[in-house]
Amino acid sequence: MFNFKNKSLLVFSFMITACATVELEDKEKDASAKQFNLPSEGHAGLYIYRNLGVGTALKKDIRVNGDCVGESAPSTYFLLEVDGGKEHEISTESEFSPNKIYLPAESGKNYFVENYITLGLFVGGANLRIIDEDKAKSDIMKLKLARQGTCKSKQ
């Protein structure tokens, strides 16, 4: 008989081993983004990435200044340009409310933000942190560029 304990173990196993996927950009765009070129005049480059780790079955919305960037998935990253000389709100959905960080971005620089999954009460939550450039570049070289523009929640 398939009881509750067995069902719980099956669901837990799926959450650990299943891997969420998102649409990816072509290999040329990915290779170009990994050149880490400086952004266009008056702008800052913003890399938002997610390594492989806990919560691989989860996709989490990423937003910048309230606008959808896309859903993060393990082993993916986004690259976008934001206005330089301004502070930007970067947010991700979490278990009960969005988690946010604020990034003052100077023109002509690249910035790196990691999106990571945390254990939650009912489902995994998500959080963000600013990462040192050298570590972030090393991490991003192992990831794939995700296609922007699809978020599932309306924040």
PyMOL commands that set and color helices and strands:
alter all, ss='L'
color gray80, all
select helices_A, chain A and resi 4-17+27-33+133-140
alter helices_A, ss='H'
color red, helices_A
select strands_A, chain A and resi 43-50+60-64+67-72+76-83+86-92+99-105+110-118+125-130+144-145
alter strands_A, ss='S'
color yellow, strands_A
deselect
rebuild
show_as cartoon
